[in-house]
Amino acid sequence: MAEFSLELNEDQLQIQKWVHDFAETRVRPAAHEWDEREETPWPLIEEAAQIGLYSLEFIANAFADPSGVLIPIVMEEMAWGDAGINLAIFGTVLGVAGIMANGTPEQIAEWLPRCFGTPEKIQIAAFGVSEPDAGSDVSSLRAKAVYDEAKDEWVLNGTKTWITNGGIADVHVLVLSVDPELGSRGQASFIVPPGTPGIRQGQKFKKMGIRASHTAEVILEDCRVPGSMLLGGKDKLDERLARVREGKKVRTQAAMATFESTRPAVGAQAVGIARAAYEYALDYAKERKQFGRAIIENQGIAFKLADMKTRIDASRLLVWRAAWMGRAGKTFENGEGSMSKLYAGETAVWVTEQAIQILGGYGYIREYPVERWHRDSKIYTIFEGTSEIQRLVIARAISGVHIP
């Protein structure tokens, strides 16, 4: 029987150190500037590409890690550096995940390299599901794709919102309705290639946190893409829609197939933010003296830090379990993927708030990074499924009851 171990192997440890060094020396020193500027940090994306961190080869190898935990390790270290810059560098992976989850082998081979480009000519990708009236309720998508049989083209119309890299991406992967009467089961994913007429950026959002990550609307106005841009192909789509209309079961719909694969990685980012805040607060508590002694010598502070560390480690274990299950092909019978994202996201919000409390007034000003970490943390209870939606997924899984 194989020995159980949570110890990382030599390759994982080397990559962890390599990514941490980049996060420590390049990302974290630039975090305040790009947070203030609220702009995409292209120089850092270029640096990541030059060293091979932003590349298809690195992401493919990380996803291929047999244990499944290498992607969470990378995401935790990068978010420890800065969550916004991390999303600016790795937001492309969302588009990649959308192609991987729904594309044919030919589409995957053609489009994954084009999501990244080359170190000399960087490209980025975006993945879009949410709409102004369809956030958590992905069954209510109104953006449509209509097939023009005469030209073998799909005509795309509608507005996507809250899209990472939306409008500035070279490759957009968008989930659209092809049969509104079927709700979420009548949706499909499409690639919109670079330079396609009819797609443009709408409003760019000014956000509370993760400000170095570009978030905007994507507007489609009679945007025509070749039939080959339907991920999975039309024959497969027609077969799936026919099964739905006959009342038969089909595999997970387009948006959920992507979210299932990315939730542990999102949870890992939340762990990274929480860890950054905890480490900073711990160091501060050892050095800050009040009433003649370091504040960590007070139980009120020491116990707070103990709880912070415990919740961070528990979050990481949930993330690693979900990532391992996904890589091993295990079914999330109890919503384990949602558990990891739920607990890690809420832990990040709680830990960063405690860090502010430990620093007192210093924690509330921008000269110190904990207030930024707190602002960044909040999105992890909202995007890629709110905490409420994660609880709904878990509740349905453990009960077998369709809880509305």
Contacts in CASP RR format, 6 or more apart in sequence:
PFRMAT RR
TARGET T0000
AUTHOR 0000-0000-0000
METHOD contacts of the structure
MODEL  1
MAEFSLELNEDQLQIQKWVHDFAETRVRPAAHEWDEREETPWPLIEEAAQ
IGLYSLEFIANAFADPSGVLIPIVMEEMAWGDAGINLAIFGTVLGVAGIM
ANGTPEQIAEWLPRCFGTPEKIQIAAFGVSEPDAGSDVSSLRAKAVYDEA
KDEWVLNGTKTWITNGGIADVHVLVLSVDPELGSRGQASFIVPPGTPGIR
QGQKFKKMGIRASHTAEVILEDCRVPGSMLLGGKDKLDERLARVREGKKV
RTQAAMATFESTRPAVGAQAVGIARAAYEYALDYAKERKQFGRAIIENQG
IAFKLADMKTRIDASRLLVWRAAWMGRAGKTFENGEGSMSKLYAGETAVW
VTEQAIQILGGYGYIREYPVERWHRDSKIYTIFEGTSEIQRLVIARAISG
VHIP
6 320 0 8 1.000
8 16 0 8 1.000
8 69 0 8 1.000
8 73 0 8 1.000
12 65 0 8 1.000
12 67 0 8 1.000
12 69 0 8 1.000
12 70 0 8 1.000
12 73 0 8 1.000
15 62 0 8 1.000
15 70 0 8 1.000
15 73 0 8 1.000
15 74 0 8 1.000
16 73 0 8 1.000
16 74 0 8 1.000
16 77 0 8 1.000
19 53 0 8 1.000
19 73 0 8 1.000
19 74 0 8 1.000
19 77 0 8 1.000
19 78 0 8 1.000
20 77 0 8 1.000
20 80 0 8 1.000
22 47 0 8 1.000
22 48 0 8 1.000
22 51 0 8 1.000
22 53 0 8 1.000
22 78 0 8 1.000
23 77 0 8 1.000
23 78 0 8 1.000
23 80 0 8 1.000
23 81 0 8 1.000
23 82 0 8 1.000
24 81 0 8 1.000
26 44 0 8 1.000
26 47 0 8 1.000
27 44 0 8 1.000
27 78 0 8 1.000
27 81 0 8 1.000
27 82 0 8 1.000
27 85 0 8 1.000
27 86 0 8 1.000
28 80 0 8 1.000
28 81 0 8 1.000
28 82 0 8 1.000
30 41 0 8 1.000
30 44 0 8 1.000
30 82 0 8 1.000
30 85 0 8 1.000
31 81 0 8 1.000
31 82 0 8 1.000
31 84 0 8 1.000
31 85 0 8 1.000
31 212 0 8 1.000
31 369 0 8 1.000
31 372 0 8 1.000
32 366 0 8 1.000
32 369 0 8 1.000
32 372 0 8 1.000
34 41 0 8 1.000
34 44 0 8 1.000
34 82 0 8 1.000
34 84 0 8 1.000
34 85 0 8 1.000
34 88 0 8 1.000
34 211 0 8 1.000
34 212 0 8 1.000
35 82 0 8 1.000
35 84 0 8 1.000
35 209 0 8 1.000
35 211 0 8 1.000
35 212 0 8 1.000
35 372 0 8 1.000
36 211 0 8 1.000
37 211 0 8 1.000
37 212 0 8 1.000
38 206 0 8 1.000
38 207 0 8 1.000
38 211 0 8 1.000
38 212 0 8 1.000
39 212 0 8 1.000
39 214 0 8 1.000
40 88 0 8 1.000
40 168 0 8 1.000
40 212 0 8 1.000
40 213 0 8 1.000
40 214 0 8 1.000
41 85 0 8 1.000
41 88 0 8 1.000
41 212 0 8 1.000
42 122 0 8 1.000
44 85 0 8 1.000
44 88 0 8 1.000
44 89 0 8 1.000
45 54 0 8 1.000
45 88 0 8 1.000
45 89 0 8 1.000
45 122 0 8 1.000
45 124 0 8 1.000
46 119 0 8 1.000
46 122 0 8 1.000
48 54 0 8 1.000
48 89 0 8 1.000
49 55 0 8 1.000
49 116 0 8 1.000
49 118 0 8 1.000
49 119 0 8 1.000
49 122 0 8 1.000
50 119 0 8 1.000
52 58 0 8 1.000
52 119 0 8 1.000
53 89 0 8 1.000
54 89 0 8 1.000
54 90 0 8 1.000
54 92 0 8 1.000
54 116 0 8 1.000
54 122 0 8 1.000
55 116 0 8 1.000
55 119 0 8 1.000
56 96 0 8 1.000
56 112 0 8 1.000
56 113 0 8 1.000
56 115 0 8 1.000
56 116 0 8 1.000
59 93 0 8 1.000
59 96 0 8 1.000
59 116 0 8 1.000
60 112 0 8 1.000
62 70 0 8 1.000
62 71 0 8 1.000
62 74 0 8 1.000
63 70 0 8 1.000
63 71 0 8 1.000
65 71 0 8 1.000
65 327 0 8 1.000
66 327 0 8 1.000
67 323 0 8 1.000
67 324 0 8 1.000
67 327 0 8 1.000
68 323 0 8 1.000
68 324 0 8 1.000
68 326 0 8 1.000
68 327 0 8 1.000
68 328 0 8 1.000
69 320 0 8 1.000
69 323 0 8 1.000
69 324 0 8 1.000
71 264 0 8 1.000
71 265 0 8 1.000
71 268 0 8 1.000
71 323 0 8 1.000
72 264 0 8 1.000
72 265 0 8 1.000
72 267 0 8 1.000
72 268 0 8 1.000
72 271 0 8 1.000
72 316 0 8 1.000
72 319 0 8 1.000
72 320 0 8 1.000
72 323 0 8 1.000
73 268 0 8 1.000
75 86 0 8 1.000
75 90 0 8 1.000
75 265 0 8 1.000
75 266 0 8 1.000
75 267 0 8 1.000
75 268 0 8 1.000
75 269 0 8 1.000
75 272 0 8 1.000
76 268 0 8 1.000
76 269 0 8 1.000
76 271 0 8 1.000
76 272 0 8 1.000
76 275 0 8 1.000
76 316 0 8 1.000
77 272 0 8 1.000
78 85 0 8 1.000
78 86 0 8 1.000
78 89 0 8 1.000
78 90 0 8 1.000
78 269 0 8 1.000
79 86 0 8 1.000
79 268 0 8 1.000
79 269 0 8 1.000
79 270 0 8 1.000
79 271 0 8 1.000
79 272 0 8 1.000
79 273 0 8 1.000
79 276 0 8 1.000
80 272 0 8 1.000
80 273 0 8 1.000
80 275 0 8 1.000
80 276 0 8 1.000
81 272 0 8 1.000
81 276 0 8 1.000
82 212 0 8 1.000
82 376 0 8 1.000
83 209 0 8 1.000
83 210 0 8 1.000
83 213 0 8 1.000
83 269 0 8 1.000
83 272 0 8 1.000
83 273 0 8 1.000
83 373 0 8 1.000
83 376 0 8 1.000
83 377 0 8 1.000
84 209 0 8 1.000
84 210 0 8 1.000
84 211 0 8 1.000
84 212 0 8 1.000
84 213 0 8 1.000
84 376 0 8 1.000
85 212 0 8 1.000
85 213 0 8 1.000
86 269 0 8 1.000
87 164 0 8 1.000
87 210 0 8 1.000
87 212 0 8 1.000
87 213 0 8 1.000
87 269 0 8 1.000
88 212 0 8 1.000
88 213 0 8 1.000
88 214 0 8 1.000
91 124 0 8 1.000
91 125 0 8 1.000
91 126 0 8 1.000
91 164 0 8 1.000
91 165 0 8 1.000
91 213 0 8 1.000
92 115 0 8 1.000
92 116 0 8 1.000
92 124 0 8 1.000
92 125 0 8 1.000
92 126 0 8 1.000
92 165 0 8 1.000
92 169 0 8 1.000
93 262 0 8 1.000
93 265 0 8 1.000
94 125 0 8 1.000
94 126 0 8 1.000
94 127 0 8 1.000
94 128 0 8 1.000
94 164 0 8 1.000
94 173 0 8 1.000
94 258 0 8 1.000
94 262 0 8 1.000
95 115 0 8 1.000
95 125 0 8 1.000
95 126 0 8 1.000
95 127 0 8 1.000
95 171 0 8 1.000
95 173 0 8 1.000
95 258 0 8 1.000
96 112 0 8 1.000
96 115 0 8 1.000
96 125 0 8 1.000
97 127 0 8 1.000
97 258 0 8 1.000
97 261 0 8 1.000
97 262 0 8 1.000
98 127 0 8 1.000
98 173 0 8 1.000
98 189 0 8 1.000
98 231 0 8 1.000
98 257 0 8 1.000
98 258 0 8 1.000
99 107 0 8 1.000
99 108 0 8 1.000
99 111 0 8 1.000
99 112 0 8 1.000
99 115 0 8 1.000
99 173 0 8 1.000
99 189 0 8 1.000
99 191 0 8 1.000
99 231 0 8 1.000
100 108 0 8 1.000
100 112 0 8 1.000
100 261 0 8 1.000
101 189 0 8 1.000
101 254 0 8 1.000
101 257 0 8 1.000
101 258 0 8 1.000
101 260 0 8 1.000
101 261 0 8 1.000
102 188 0 8 1.000
102 189 0 8 1.000
102 231 0 8 1.000
102 232 0 8 1.000
102 254 0 8 1.000
102 257 0 8 1.000
102 258 0 8 1.000
103 189 0 8 1.000
103 231 0 8 1.000
103 232 0 8 1.000
103 233 0 8 1.000
104 231 0 8 1.000
104 232 0 8 1.000
104 233 0 8 1.000
107 191 0 8 1.000
107 228 0 8 1.000
107 231 0 8 1.000
107 232 0 8 1.000
111 171 0 8 1.000
111 191 0 8 1.000
114 123 0 8 1.000
114 170 0 8 1.000
114 171 0 8 1.000
114 194 0 8 1.000
115 123 0 8 1.000
115 124 0 8 1.000
115 125 0 8 1.000
115 170 0 8 1.000
115 171 0 8 1.000
116 122 0 8 1.000
116 123 0 8 1.000
116 124 0 8 1.000
116 125 0 8 1.000
117 123 0 8 1.000
117 170 0 8 1.000
123 170 0 8 1.000
123 171 0 8 1.000
123 194 0 8 1.000
124 165 0 8 1.000
124 168 0 8 1.000
124 169 0 8 1.000
124 170 0 8 1.000
124 171 0 8 1.000
125 165 0 8 1.000
125 169 0 8 1.000
125 170 0 8 1.000
125 171 0 8 1.000
125 172 0 8 1.000
125 173 0 8 1.000
126 163 0 8 1.000
126 164 0 8 1.000
126 165 0 8 1.000
126 166 0 8 1.000
126 167 0 8 1.000
126 168 0 8 1.000
126 169 0 8 1.000
126 171 0 8 1.000
126 172 0 8 1.000
126 173 0 8 1.000
126 218 0 8 1.000
127 163 0 8 1.000
127 164 0 8 1.000
127 173 0 8 1.000
127 174 0 8 1.000
127 258 0 8 1.000
128 160 0 8 1.000
128 163 0 8 1.000
128 166 0 8 1.000
128 172 0 8 1.000
128 173 0 8 1.000
128 174 0 8 1.000
128 175 0 8 1.000
128 218 0 8 1.000
129 135 0 8 1.000
129 138 0 8 1.000
129 141 0 8 1.000
129 160 0 8 1.000
129 174 0 8 1.000
129 175 0 8 1.000
129 255 0 8 1.000
129 258 0 8 1.000
130 138 0 8 1.000
130 160 0 8 1.000
130 161 0 8 1.000
130 162 0 8 1.000
130 163 0 8 1.000
131 140 0 8 1.000
131 141 0 8 1.000
131 142 0 8 1.000
131 143 0 8 1.000
131 158 0 8 1.000
131 159 0 8 1.000
131 160 0 8 1.000
131 161 0 8 1.000
132 159 0 8 1.000
132 161 0 8 1.000
133 140 0 8 1.000
133 142 0 8 1.000
134 140 0 8 1.000
134 141 0 8 1.000
134 142 0 8 1.000
135 162 0 8 1.000
136 385 0 8 1.000
136 386 0 8 1.000
136 388 0 8 1.000
136 389 0 8 1.000
138 175 0 8 1.000
138 184 0 8 1.000
138 187 0 8 1.000
138 253 0 8 1.000
138 255 0 8 1.000
138 256 0 8 1.000
139 183 0 8 1.000
139 184 0 8 1.000
140 183 0 8 1.000
141 175 0 8 1.000
141 176 0 8 1.000
141 177 0 8 1.000
141 180 0 8 1.000
141 183 0 8 1.000
141 184 0 8 1.000
141 187 0 8 1.000
142 158 0 8 1.000
142 177 0 8 1.000
142 180 0 8 1.000
143 156 0 8 1.000
143 157 0 8 1.000
143 158 0 8 1.000
143 159 0 8 1.000
143 160 0 8 1.000
143 174 0 8 1.000
143 176 0 8 1.000
143 177 0 8 1.000
143 220 0 8 1.000
144 156 0 8 1.000
144 157 0 8 1.000
144 158 0 8 1.000
144 176 0 8 1.000
144 177 0 8 1.000
144 178 0 8 1.000
144 180 0 8 1.000
145 154 0 8 1.000
145 155 0 8 1.000
145 156 0 8 1.000
145 176 0 8 1.000
145 177 0 8 1.000
145 178 0 8 1.000
145 188 0 8 1.000
145 190 0 8 1.000
145 230 0 8 1.000
146 154 0 8 1.000
146 155 0 8 1.000
146 157 0 8 1.000
146 178 0 8 1.000
147 153 0 8 1.000
147 154 0 8 1.000
147 155 0 8 1.000
147 178 0 8 1.000
147 227 0 8 1.000
147 234 0 8 1.000
148 154 0 8 1.000
148 155 0 8 1.000
148 224 0 8 1.000
151 224 0 8 1.000
152 226 0 8 1.000
152 227 0 8 1.000
153 224 0 8 1.000
153 225 0 8 1.000
153 226 0 8 1.000
153 227 0 8 1.000
154 190 0 8 1.000
154 224 0 8 1.000
154 225 0 8 1.000
154 226 0 8 1.000
154 227 0 8 1.000
154 229 0 8 1.000
154 230 0 8 1.000
155 222 0 8 1.000
155 223 0 8 1.000
155 224 0 8 1.000
156 174 0 8 1.000
156 176 0 8 1.000
156 190 0 8 1.000
156 192 0 8 1.000
156 199 0 8 1.000
156 220 0 8 1.000
156 222 0 8 1.000
156 223 0 8 1.000
156 224 0 8 1.000
156 225 0 8 1.000
157 220 0 8 1.000
157 221 0 8 1.000
157 222 0 8 1.000
157 223 0 8 1.000
158 219 0 8 1.000
158 220 0 8 1.000
158 221 0 8 1.000
159 202 0 8 1.000
159 217 0 8 1.000
159 218 0 8 1.000
159 219 0 8 1.000
159 220 0 8 1.000
160 166 0 8 1.000
160 174 0 8 1.000
160 217 0 8 1.000
160 218 0 8 1.000
160 219 0 8 1.000
160 220 0 8 1.000
161 217 0 8 1.000
161 218 0 8 1.000
162 205 0 8 1.000
162 215 0 8 1.000
162 383 0 8 1.000
163 215 0 8 1.000
163 216 0 8 1.000
163 217 0 8 1.000
163 218 0 8 1.000
164 213 0 8 1.000
164 214 0 8 1.000
164 215 0 8 1.000
165 214 0 8 1.000
166 172 0 8 1.000
166 201 0 8 1.000
166 214 0 8 1.000
166 215 0 8 1.000
166 216 0 8 1.000
166 217 0 8 1.000
166 218 0 8 1.000
167 199 0 8 1.000
167 200 0 8 1.000
167 201 0 8 1.000
167 202 0 8 1.000
167 216 0 8 1.000
167 218 0 8 1.000
168 201 0 8 1.000
168 214 0 8 1.000
168 216 0 8 1.000
170 194 0 8 1.000
171 191 0 8 1.000
171 192 0 8 1.000
171 193 0 8 1.000
171 194 0 8 1.000
172 191 0 8 1.000
172 192 0 8 1.000
172 199 0 8 1.000
172 218 0 8 1.000
173 189 0 8 1.000
173 190 0 8 1.000
173 191 0 8 1.000
173 192 0 8 1.000
173 231 0 8 1.000
174 189 0 8 1.000
174 190 0 8 1.000
174 192 0 8 1.000
174 218 0 8 1.000
174 220 0 8 1.000
175 187 0 8 1.000
175 188 0 8 1.000
175 189 0 8 1.000
175 190 0 8 1.000
175 254 0 8 1.000
175 255 0 8 1.000
175 258 0 8 1.000
176 187 0 8 1.000
176 188 0 8 1.000
176 189 0 8 1.000
176 190 0 8 1.000
177 183 0 8 1.000
177 186 0 8 1.000
177 187 0 8 1.000
178 186 0 8 1.000
178 187 0 8 1.000
178 188 0 8 1.000
178 237 0 8 1.000
178 241 0 8 1.000
179 186 0 8 1.000
179 241 0 8 1.000
180 186 0 8 1.000
182 241 0 8 1.000
182 244 0 8 1.000
182 245 0 8 1.000
184 253 0 8 1.000
184 255 0 8 1.000
184 256 0 8 1.000
185 240 0 8 1.000
185 241 0 8 1.000
185 244 0 8 1.000
185 250 0 8 1.000
185 253 0 8 1.000
186 241 0 8 1.000
186 244 0 8 1.000
186 253 0 8 1.000
187 253 0 8 1.000
187 254 0 8 1.000
187 255 0 8 1.000
188 230 0 8 1.000
188 231 0 8 1.000
188 237 0 8 1.000
188 254 0 8 1.000
189 230 0 8 1.000
189 231 0 8 1.000
189 254 0 8 1.000
189 258 0 8 1.000
190 225 0 8 1.000
190 229 0 8 1.000
190 230 0 8 1.000
190 231 0 8 1.000
191 225 0 8 1.000
191 229 0 8 1.000
191 231 0 8 1.000
192 199 0 8 1.000
192 220 0 8 1.000
192 223 0 8 1.000
192 225 0 8 1.000
192 229 0 8 1.000
193 225 0 8 1.000
193 229 0 8 1.000
196 223 0 8 1.000
196 224 0 8 1.000
196 225 0 8 1.000
197 223 0 8 1.000
197 224 0 8 1.000
198 220 0 8 1.000
198 221 0 8 1.000
198 222 0 8 1.000
198 223 0 8 1.000
198 224 0 8 1.000
199 218 0 8 1.000
199 219 0 8 1.000
199 220 0 8 1.000
199 221 0 8 1.000
199 223 0 8 1.000
200 218 0 8 1.000
200 219 0 8 1.000
200 221 0 8 1.000
201 216 0 8 1.000
201 217 0 8 1.000
201 218 0 8 1.000
201 219 0 8 1.000
202 216 0 8 1.000
202 217 0 8 1.000
202 218 0 8 1.000
202 219 0 8 1.000
203 216 0 8 1.000
203 217 0 8 1.000
204 214 0 8 1.000
204 215 0 8 1.000
204 216 0 8 1.000
204 217 0 8 1.000
205 215 0 8 1.000
205 216 0 8 1.000
207 215 0 8 1.000
207 379 0 8 1.000
208 375 0 8 1.000
208 378 0 8 1.000
208 379 0 8 1.000
209 372 0 8 1.000
209 375 0 8 1.000
209 376 0 8 1.000
209 378 0 8 1.000
209 379 0 8 1.000
210 376 0 8 1.000
210 379 0 8 1.000
227 233 0 8 1.000
227 234 0 8 1.000
230 237 0 8 1.000
231 254 0 8 1.000
240 250 0 8 1.000
240 251 0 8 1.000
243 249 0 8 1.000
243 250 0 8 1.000
244 250 0 8 1.000
251 257 0 8 1.000
252 260 0 8 1.000
259 384 0 8 1.000
259 385 0 8 1.000
260 332 0 8 1.000
260 337 0 8 1.000
261 326 0 8 1.000
262 384 0 8 1.000
263 322 0 8 1.000
263 337 0 8 1.000
263 338 0 8 1.000
263 340 0 8 1.000
263 341 0 8 1.000
263 384 0 8 1.000
264 319 0 8 1.000
264 320 0 8 1.000
264 322 0 8 1.000
264 323 0 8 1.000
264 326 0 8 1.000
264 337 0 8 1.000
264 340 0 8 1.000
264 341 0 8 1.000
265 323 0 8 1.000
266 341 0 8 1.000
266 344 0 8 1.000
266 380 0 8 1.000
266 383 0 8 1.000
266 384 0 8 1.000
267 315 0 8 1.000
267 319 0 8 1.000
267 340 0 8 1.000
267 341 0 8 1.000
267 344 0 8 1.000
267 345 0 8 1.000
267 380 0 8 1.000
268 316 0 8 1.000
268 319 0 8 1.000
268 323 0 8 1.000
268 344 0 8 1.000
269 380 0 8 1.000
270 315 0 8 1.000
270 341 0 8 1.000
270 344 0 8 1.000
270 345 0 8 1.000
270 347 0 8 1.000
270 348 0 8 1.000
270 377 0 8 1.000
270 380 0 8 1.000
271 312 0 8 1.000
271 315 0 8 1.000
271 316 0 8 1.000
271 319 0 8 1.000
271 344 0 8 1.000
271 347 0 8 1.000
271 348 0 8 1.000
272 348 0 8 1.000
273 348 0 8 1.000
273 352 0 8 1.000
273 373 0 8 1.000
273 376 0 8 1.000
273 377 0 8 1.000
273 380 0 8 1.000
274 308 0 8 1.000
274 311 0 8 1.000
274 312 0 8 1.000
274 315 0 8 1.000
274 344 0 8 1.000
274 347 0 8 1.000
274 348 0 8 1.000
274 351 0 8 1.000
274 352 0 8 1.000
274 377 0 8 1.000
275 312 0 8 1.000
276 369 0 8 1.000
276 373 0 8 1.000
277 308 0 8 1.000
277 348 0 8 1.000
277 351 0 8 1.000
277 352 0 8 1.000
277 354 0 8 1.000
277 355 0 8 1.000
277 370 0 8 1.000
277 373 0 8 1.000
277 374 0 8 1.000
277 377 0 8 1.000
278 305 0 8 1.000
278 308 0 8 1.000
278 309 0 8 1.000
278 312 0 8 1.000
278 351 0 8 1.000
278 355 0 8 1.000
280 355 0 8 1.000
280 368 0 8 1.000
280 369 0 8 1.000
280 370 0 8 1.000
281 305 0 8 1.000
281 308 0 8 1.000
281 354 0 8 1.000
281 355 0 8 1.000
281 358 0 8 1.000
281 359 0 8 1.000
281 370 0 8 1.000
282 296 0 8 1.000
282 305 0 8 1.000
284 358 0 8 1.000
284 359 0 8 1.000
284 362 0 8 1.000
285 294 0 8 1.000
285 295 0 8 1.000
285 296 0 8 1.000
285 301 0 8 1.000
285 302 0 8 1.000
285 305 0 8 1.000
285 358 0 8 1.000
286 294 0 8 1.000
286 296 0 8 1.000
287 294 0 8 1.000
288 294 0 8 1.000
288 295 0 8 1.000
289 295 0 8 1.000
295 301 0 8 1.000
295 358 0 8 1.000
296 302 0 8 1.000
296 305 0 8 1.000
301 358 0 8 1.000
304 354 0 8 1.000
304 357 0 8 1.000
304 358 0 8 1.000
305 358 0 8 1.000
307 354 0 8 1.000
308 351 0 8 1.000
308 354 0 8 1.000
308 355 0 8 1.000
311 347 0 8 1.000
311 350 0 8 1.000
311 351 0 8 1.000
312 347 0 8 1.000
312 351 0 8 1.000
314 343 0 8 1.000
314 347 0 8 1.000
315 340 0 8 1.000
315 343 0 8 1.000
315 344 0 8 1.000
315 345 0 8 1.000
315 347 0 8 1.000
315 348 0 8 1.000
316 344 0 8 1.000
318 336 0 8 1.000
318 339 0 8 1.000
318 340 0 8 1.000
318 343 0 8 1.000
318 344 0 8 1.000
319 340 0 8 1.000
319 344 0 8 1.000
321 336 0 8 1.000
321 340 0 8 1.000
322 332 0 8 1.000
322 336 0 8 1.000
322 337 0 8 1.000
322 339 0 8 1.000
322 340 0 8 1.000
323 340 0 8 1.000
324 330 0 8 1.000
325 331 0 8 1.000
325 332 0 8 1.000
325 336 0 8 1.000
325 337 0 8 1.000
326 332 0 8 1.000
332 338 0 8 1.000
332 397 0 8 1.000
333 397 0 8 1.000
334 394 0 8 1.000
334 397 0 8 1.000
334 398 0 8 1.000
335 393 0 8 1.000
335 394 0 8 1.000
335 397 0 8 1.000
335 398 0 8 1.000
338 389 0 8 1.000
338 390 0 8 1.000
338 391 0 8 1.000
338 393 0 8 1.000
338 394 0 8 1.000
338 397 0 8 1.000
339 390 0 8 1.000
339 394 0 8 1.000
341 380 0 8 1.000
341 384 0 8 1.000
341 385 0 8 1.000
341 390 0 8 1.000
342 387 0 8 1.000
342 390 0 8 1.000
342 391 0 8 1.000
342 394 0 8 1.000
344 380 0 8 1.000
345 377 0 8 1.000
345 380 0 8 1.000
345 381 0 8 1.000
345 387 0 8 1.000
346 381 0 8 1.000
346 387 0 8 1.000
348 377 0 8 1.000
348 380 0 8 1.000
349 374 0 8 1.000
349 377 0 8 1.000
349 378 0 8 1.000
349 380 0 8 1.000
349 381 0 8 1.000
351 377 0 8 1.000
352 370 0 8 1.000
352 373 0 8 1.000
352 374 0 8 1.000
352 376 0 8 1.000
352 377 0 8 1.000
353 374 0 8 1.000
355 363 0 8 1.000
355 370 0 8 1.000
355 373 0 8 1.000
355 374 0 8 1.000
356 363 0 8 1.000
356 364 0 8 1.000
356 370 0 8 1.000
356 371 0 8 1.000
356 374 0 8 1.000
359 368 0 8 1.000
359 370 0 8 1.000
362 368 0 8 1.000
363 370 0 8 1.000
363 371 0 8 1.000
364 371 0 8 1.000
365 371 0 8 1.000
366 372 0 8 1.000
381 387 0 8 1.000
392 403 0 8 1.000
395 401 0 8 1.000
395 403 0 8 1.000
396 402 0 8 1.000
396 403 0 8 1.000
END
